Amino acid sequence: MKFGGTSVATPGHIRRVADRLIARHEAGDRVVAVVSAMGKVTDDLVDLAHQLTAHPSVREMDMLLTTGEQVSIALLAMAVQARGVDAISFTGAQVGIMTSSTFSKAQILAIDAACVREALDEGKIVIVAGFQGRTPDGQITTLGRGGSDTTAVALAAGLSADLAEIYTDVAGVYTADPRIVPKARKIDVIGYEEMLEMASSGAGVLSMRSVEAARNHGVIIHCRSSFTDEPGTIVKEQDADMEQAIVSGVTFDTSEVKFTIRAVPDQAGVAAQVFSKLADHDINIDMIIQNISEDGATDISFTAPTGELDVAEQAVREAVEVIGARTWVVDEDVAKISIVGAGMKTQPRVSARMFSALAAAGINIDLISTSPIRLSCVVAQDQMEDAVRALHTEFGLDDSSAVDESN
């Protein structure tokens, strides 16, 4: 049972989480909780660091940020114990979550979890710090965005758990963000592949890495609200009984920027030089487009994470100098919108419908990328909400019983 920061934001919230854990424990389940830092604690810690230095060491940032989860797990263990139930808390390092040595975005390599099994055998509720682990040589690391989800799924796999329940401040996975599309519907069951595409294209309910880990290890995820008892969304392997809608959801992502390198020499190997420079700086590239060559030169555009803007700019400067391009520009006011659905594989008119719906709404498309079950476009950020609503309606996802108060 994983609880995010909003679920443990205050002592009252922590008591409610403790009650949930105890109820499951008393029902006969062996319970492991994975907990994030309280509320905005991580943001506050980041702010503290930047009050001291504009460029804090990534190692020291990991040392700092992991303290947030340590506060949460200790307080939650105390809350459970105060109700007369035995509980014990562990950091990621203590439960043997071994990671790679990439600070701030480490990958889980292995989990020992012997102490978790021992505590469960003793009848205790086990509470584990999410988002963190340690390298084989003992360095403390964090797992990056969505790291607590990944911790929960990895522990579920390592313990052969029946289920990984991810508790959030929403009731499950929706066909679109209900804050943008009031007529969005909750999805009862969705396959790993569709959920992966939705997570990678902006759906923030589950992290992409956690869904990928669940698929790789066959872990069933139940994404549900920490504030109600209603069922949420089950994420599992696609089977014949599951609906394969043409489009299951519409997502958006405003966490990317668009780079354009102008007048790139149209020669073999130039693109390789550009993206090798970006790879050398560990920049994750998303969408890429190269224009038709004119007079021996072309433009290359791509998107990269906003959080890596400074490093990406340095990499692009180096690439422009090496390849002899004229200049480069960056556009921060963009958004990626995507439609995702397993049924897209057998529907040839999906792209035409998407582009027509956007055109009818007066929305210009900048970049396009596809996968077998996803179609994404980059648009101006101030047109993002209109684009999401237009596509949600076009593909029949609106809940007719919902009241649209957006106007």
C-alpha positions as CSV (number, residue, x, y, z in Angstrom):
1,M,0.0,0.0,0.0
2,K,1.7,3.2,-1.2
3,F,0.7,6.6,0.0
4,G,1.9,9.8,-1.6
5,G,2.7,13.1,0.0
6,T,-0.9,14.5,0.0
7,S,-2.0,11.3,1.8
8,V,0.4,12.0,4.7
9,A,0.4,15.8,4.6
10,T,-0.7,16.3,8.2
11,P,-0.9,14.4,11.5
12,G,-4.6,13.9,10.8
13,H,-3.8,12.5,7.4
14,I,-1.2,10.2,8.9
15,R,-3.8,8.9,11.4
16,R,-6.2,8.1,8.6
17,V,-3.5,6.1,6.7
18,A,-2.7,4.3,10.0
19,D,-6.3,3.3,10.3
20,R,-6.3,1.9,6.7
21,L,-3.2,-0.1,7.4
22,I,-4.6,-1.5,10.6
23,A,-8.0,-2.4,8.9
24,R,-6.2,-4.4,6.3
25,H,-3.9,-6.0,8.9
26,E,-6.9,-7.0,11.1
27,A,-8.6,-8.5,8.0
28,G,-5.7,-11.0,7.8
29,D,-3.5,-9.3,5.2
30,R,0.3,-9.0,5.6
31,V,0.7,-5.3,5.0
32,V,3.7,-3.3,3.7
33,A,3.3,0.4,3.3
34,V,5.5,2.6,1.2
35,V,5.3,6.3,2.0
36,S,6.4,9.6,0.4
37,A,7.5,12.7,2.2
38,M,4.8,14.8,3.8
39,G,3.0,17.3,1.6
40,K,5.4,19.8,0.2
41,V,8.4,18.8,2.3
42,T,10.5,17.7,-0.7
43,D,9.9,21.1,-2.3
44,D,10.8,22.9,0.9
45,L,14.0,20.9,1.1
46,V,14.9,21.8,-2.5
47,D,14.2,25.5,-1.7
48,L,16.5,25.3,1.4
49,A,19.3,23.9,-0.7
50,H,18.9,26.6,-3.4
51,Q,19.0,29.3,-0.7
52,L,22.6,28.2,-0.1
53,T,23.8,27.5,-3.6
54,A,22.4,27.7,-7.1
55,H,24.1,24.4,-8.1
56,P,24.0,22.0,-5.1
57,S,25.8,18.7,-5.5
58,V,23.5,15.9,-6.7
59,R,25.0,13.6,-4.0
60,E,24.2,16.0,-1.3
61,M,20.7,16.6,-2.7
62,D,20.0,12.9,-2.4
63,M,21.3,12.9,1.2
64,L,19.0,15.9,1.9
65,L,15.8,14.7,0.1
66,T,15.8,11.2,1.6
67,T,15.2,12.7,5.0
68,G,11.7,13.7,4.0
69,E,10.6,10.1,3.7
70,Q,12.3,9.2,7.0
71,V,10.1,11.7,8.8
72,S,7.0,10.2,7.2
73,I,7.8,6.5,8.0
74,A,8.7,7.2,11.6
75,L,5.5,9.2,12.2
76,L,3.3,6.7,10.5
77,A,4.9,3.8,12.6
78,M,4.2,5.8,15.7
79,A,0.6,6.4,14.7
80,V,0.1,2.7,14.1
81,Q,1.7,1.8,17.4
82,A,-0.4,4.4,19.3
83,R,-3.4,2.3,18.2
84,G,-2.0,-0.8,19.9
85,V,-0.7,-2.5,16.7
86,D,3.0,-3.4,16.2
87,A,4.7,-1.6,13.4
88,I,8.3,-0.9,12.3
89,S,9.8,1.5,9.8
90,F,12.7,1.1,7.4
91,T,14.6,3.3,5.0
92,G,15.2,2.1,1.5
93,A,18.8,1.3,2.4
94,Q,17.7,-0.8,5.3
95,V,15.4,-3.0,3.3
96,G,18.2,-3.6,0.8
97,I,16.9,-1.6,-2.2
98,M,20.1,-1.6,-4.3
99,T,20.4,1.0,-7.0
100,S,22.6,2.2,-9.8
101,S,25.0,5.1,-8.8
102,T,23.2,7.8,-10.8
103,F,22.2,10.3,-8.2
104,S,18.8,11.9,-8.4
105,K,17.5,9.3,-10.9
106,A,18.9,5.9,-9.8
107,Q,17.5,2.6,-11.1
108,I,16.6,-0.2,-8.8
109,L,19.0,-3.2,-9.4
110,A,17.8,-5.6,-6.7
111,I,15.9,-5.9,-3.5
112,D,16.9,-8.0,-0.5
113,A,13.9,-7.3,1.8
114,A,14.9,-10.0,4.3
115,C,14.1,-7.7,7.2
116,V,10.7,-7.0,5.7
117,R,9.8,-10.7,5.5
118,E,11.1,-11.2,9.1
119,A,9.0,-8.3,10.4
120,L,5.9,-9.6,8.5
121,D,6.5,-13.1,10.0
122,E,6.4,-11.4,13.4
123,G,3.0,-10.0,12.7
124,K,4.1,-6.4,12.3
125,I,3.0,-3.8,9.8
126,V,6.0,-2.8,7.8
127,I,6.5,0.8,6.7
128,V,9.1,1.6,4.1
129,A,10.5,4.9,2.8
130,G,9.8,5.3,-0.9
131,F,11.9,7.2,-3.5
132,Q,15.3,5.9,-2.2
133,G,17.9,3.2,-2.0
134,R,21.6,2.7,-1.8
135,T,24.4,1.8,-4.2
136,P,26.4,-1.4,-3.6
137,D,29.2,0.7,-2.1
138,G,26.7,2.4,0.4
139,Q,25.9,5.7,-1.2
140,I,22.4,7.0,-0.6
141,T,20.4,7.6,-3.8
142,T,17.0,8.8,-4.9
143,L,14.9,7.3,-7.7
144,G,13.6,10.5,-9.3
145,R,10.1,11.4,-10.2
146,G,7.5,8.8,-9.2
147,G,10.2,7.0,-7.2
148,S,7.8,6.0,-4.4
149,D,5.5,4.3,-6.9
150,T,8.5,2.4,-8.2
151,T,9.5,1.4,-4.7
152,A,6.1,0.0,-4.0
153,V,5.9,-2.1,-7.2
154,A,9.5,-3.3,-6.8
155,L,8.7,-4.4,-3.2
156,A,5.5,-6.1,-4.4
157,A,7.5,-8.0,-7.0
158,G,10.2,-8.9,-4.5
159,L,7.7,-10.1,-1.9
160,S,5.4,-11.9,-4.4
161,A,2.6,-9.7,-3.1
162,D,-1.0,-10.2,-4.4
163,L,-1.3,-6.5,-5.2
164,A,0.4,-3.1,-5.2
165,E,-2.2,-0.5,-4.1
166,I,-1.2,3.0,-5.1
167,Y,-3.2,5.5,-3.0
168,T,-3.4,9.1,-4.4
169,D,-5.5,12.2,-4.1
170,V,-7.7,11.1,-7.1
171,A,-10.0,8.1,-7.4
172,G,-8.1,6.3,-10.2
173,V,-7.0,6.8,-13.8
174,Y,-9.3,9.0,-15.9
175,T,-9.8,9.4,-19.6
176,A,-8.4,12.8,-19.1
177,D,-7.4,15.1,-16.3
178,P,-10.8,16.0,-14.6
179,R,-9.5,19.5,-13.8
180,I,-9.2,20.1,-17.5
181,V,-12.1,17.9,-18.8
182,P,-14.9,17.9,-16.2
183,K,-16.6,15.2,-18.3
184,A,-13.7,12.8,-18.0
185,R,-14.6,9.2,-16.9
186,K,-12.7,6.9,-14.5
187,I,-11.3,3.8,-16.2
188,D,-12.1,0.6,-14.3
189,V,-9.4,-1.6,-15.9
190,I,-6.5,-0.8,-18.2
191,G,-3.7,-2.8,-19.7
192,Y,0.0,-2.2,-18.9
193,E,0.8,-1.0,-22.5
194,E,-1.9,1.6,-22.5
195,M,-1.0,2.8,-19.0
196,L,2.6,3.0,-20.0
197,E,1.8,5.2,-22.9
198,M,-0.5,7.4,-20.8
199,A,2.1,7.7,-18.1
200,S,4.9,8.6,-20.5
201,S,2.8,11.2,-22.3
202,G,1.7,13.1,-19.2
203,A,-0.9,11.2,-17.1
204,G,0.5,11.9,-13.6
205,V,-1.4,9.4,-11.6
206,L,1.2,6.6,-12.0
207,S,4.8,7.0,-12.9
208,M,6.0,5.3,-16.1
209,R,8.8,3.4,-14.3
210,S,6.4,1.9,-11.8
211,V,4.1,0.7,-14.6
212,E,7.1,-0.7,-16.5
213,A,8.2,-2.5,-13.4
214,A,4.7,-3.9,-12.9
215,R,4.5,-5.2,-16.4
216,N,8.0,-6.8,-16.3
217,H,7.2,-8.6,-13.0
218,G,3.5,-9.3,-13.5
219,V,2.5,-7.1,-10.5
220,I,-1.2,-6.0,-10.5
221,I,-1.6,-2.3,-9.6
222,H,-4.8,-0.9,-8.0
223,C,-4.7,2.9,-8.3
224,R,-7.2,4.4,-5.9
225,S,-8.1,7.3,-3.6
226,S,-6.6,7.6,-0.1
227,F,-9.7,9.6,0.9
228,T,-12.5,7.1,0.0
229,D,-13.1,3.4,-0.1
230,E,-14.4,3.3,-3.6
231,P,-12.7,1.0,-6.1
232,G,-10.1,2.7,-8.4
233,T,-8.4,1.6,-11.6
234,I,-6.8,-1.9,-12.0
235,V,-3.7,-2.0,-14.1
236,K,-2.8,-5.5,-15.4
237,E,-1.9,-7.5,-18.5
238,Q,-4.4,-7.0,-21.3
239,D,-6.7,-9.9,-21.8
240,A,-9.6,-10.9,-24.1
241,D,-12.2,-9.7,-21.7
242,M,-10.9,-6.2,-21.4
243,E,-12.3,-3.5,-23.7
244,Q,-10.0,-2.3,-26.4
245,A,-11.3,1.2,-27.0
246,I,-10.1,3.1,-30.0
247,V,-8.9,5.8,-27.6
248,S,-8.8,5.1,-23.9
249,G,-7.5,8.5,-22.8
250,V,-6.2,11.9,-23.7
251,T,-3.1,13.2,-21.9
252,F,-1.0,16.3,-21.8
253,D,2.5,17.2,-20.7
254,T,3.8,20.8,-20.1
255,S,7.1,19.6,-18.7
256,E,9.0,19.8,-22.0
257,V,10.7,22.5,-24.1
258,K,11.3,22.5,-27.9
259,F,14.7,23.1,-29.3
260,T,15.3,24.0,-33.0
261,I,18.8,23.9,-34.5
262,R,18.8,26.1,-37.6
263,A,20.7,25.6,-40.9
264,V,22.2,22.2,-40.0
265,P,24.5,20.9,-42.8
266,D,22.6,18.1,-44.6
267,Q,25.3,15.5,-44.4
268,A,25.5,12.0,-43.2
269,G,26.3,11.7,-39.5
270,V,25.3,15.2,-38.5
271,A,22.2,14.1,-36.6
272,A,24.3,11.5,-34.8
273,Q,26.7,14.2,-33.7
274,V,23.9,16.3,-32.3
275,F,22.2,13.6,-30.3
276,S,25.5,12.1,-29.2
277,K,26.2,15.4,-27.5
278,L,22.8,15.4,-25.8
279,A,23.4,11.7,-24.7
280,D,26.8,12.6,-23.3
281,H,24.9,15.1,-21.0
282,D,22.3,12.4,-20.1
283,I,19.5,14.4,-21.7
284,N,16.3,12.4,-22.4
285,I,15.0,13.3,-25.9
286,D,11.4,12.8,-26.7
287,M,10.0,14.0,-30.1
288,I,12.3,14.6,-33.1
289,I,11.7,16.1,-36.5
290,Q,14.0,17.0,-39.3
291,N,12.8,19.3,-42.1
292,I,13.3,18.8,-45.8
293,S,16.7,20.0,-46.9
294,E,17.1,23.3,-48.8
295,D,20.4,24.6,-50.3
296,G,22.3,21.9,-48.4
297,A,20.9,22.7,-45.0
298,T,18.0,21.6,-42.8
299,D,16.5,22.3,-39.4
300,I,16.3,19.8,-36.6
301,S,13.7,20.2,-33.8
302,F,13.3,18.0,-30.7
303,T,11.8,18.2,-27.2
304,A,13.6,17.7,-23.9
305,P,12.6,17.9,-20.2
306,T,12.2,21.4,-18.8
307,G,14.0,20.3,-15.7
308,E,17.1,19.6,-17.8
309,L,16.9,22.9,-19.8
310,D,20.3,24.4,-18.6
311,V,22.2,21.2,-19.3
312,A,20.4,20.7,-22.7
313,E,21.3,24.3,-23.7
314,Q,24.9,23.6,-23.0
315,A,24.8,20.4,-25.0
316,V,23.1,22.1,-27.9
317,R,25.7,24.9,-27.9
318,E,28.5,22.3,-28.1
319,A,26.6,20.5,-30.9
320,V,26.0,23.7,-33.0
321,E,29.7,24.6,-32.7
322,V,30.8,21.1,-33.8
323,I,28.5,20.7,-36.8
324,G,28.7,24.3,-38.0
325,A,25.0,25.1,-37.8
326,R,23.8,28.7,-38.0
327,T,22.0,29.1,-34.7
328,W,19.5,27.5,-32.3
329,V,16.4,28.6,-30.5
330,V,14.3,27.2,-27.6
331,D,10.6,27.5,-27.1
332,E,9.4,26.9,-23.5
333,D,5.7,27.7,-24.2
334,V,4.8,24.3,-25.7
335,A,2.7,21.4,-24.6
336,K,2.5,17.8,-25.8
337,I,-1.0,16.3,-26.2
338,S,-1.6,12.6,-26.8
339,I,-4.3,10.1,-27.5
340,V,-3.8,6.5,-26.3
341,G,-5.7,3.4,-27.0
342,A,-5.1,-0.3,-27.8
343,G,-7.8,-0.1,-30.5
344,M,-5.8,2.3,-32.5
345,K,-3.8,-0.6,-34.0
346,T,-6.8,-1.6,-36.1
347,Q,-8.3,1.8,-36.9
348,P,-6.7,3.6,-39.9
349,R,-8.6,6.9,-39.5
350,V,-7.5,7.8,-36.0
351,S,-4.8,10.3,-37.1
352,A,-7.2,11.9,-39.6
353,R,-9.8,12.4,-36.8
354,M,-7.3,13.8,-34.4
355,F,-5.9,16.3,-36.9
356,S,-9.3,17.3,-38.1
357,A,-10.6,17.9,-34.5
358,L,-7.6,20.1,-33.7
359,A,-8.0,22.0,-37.0
360,A,-11.7,22.6,-36.2
361,A,-10.6,24.0,-32.8
362,G,-8.1,26.3,-34.5
363,I,-5.1,24.6,-33.0
364,N,-1.9,24.4,-35.0
365,I,0.3,21.3,-34.8
366,D,4.1,21.8,-34.4
367,L,5.6,18.3,-34.0
368,I,4.1,14.8,-34.3
369,S,5.2,11.4,-33.0
370,T,3.5,8.0,-33.0
371,S,3.6,4.5,-31.5
372,P,1.2,1.6,-32.3
373,I,-1.1,2.7,-29.5
374,R,-0.3,6.4,-29.1
375,L,-0.4,9.6,-31.2
376,S,1.2,12.8,-29.9
377,C,1.4,16.4,-31.1
378,V,3.2,19.4,-29.8
379,V,1.0,22.6,-29.7
380,A,1.2,26.0,-28.2
381,Q,0.8,25.8,-24.4
382,D,-2.0,28.3,-24.3
383,Q,-4.0,26.1,-26.6
384,M,-3.4,22.9,-24.6
385,E,-6.7,22.8,-22.7
386,D,-8.8,23.4,-25.8
387,A,-6.9,20.7,-27.6
388,V,-7.5,18.1,-24.8
389,R,-11.2,18.9,-24.6
390,A,-11.6,18.8,-28.4
391,L,-10.0,15.3,-28.6
392,H,-11.8,14.0,-25.6
393,T,-15.1,14.8,-27.3
394,E,-14.1,13.7,-30.7
395,F,-13.3,10.2,-29.5
396,G,-16.5,9.7,-27.5
397,L,-14.9,9.8,-24.1
398,D,-17.2,12.4,-22.5
399,D,-19.3,11.3,-19.5
400,S,-22.8,12.5,-20.5
401,S,-23.8,12.4,-16.8
402,A,-21.1,14.8,-15.7
403,V,-21.7,18.5,-15.4
404,D,-19.3,20.7,-17.3
405,E,-18.5,23.8,-15.1
406,S,-15.5,24.8,-17.1
407,N,-17.4,27.7,-18.6
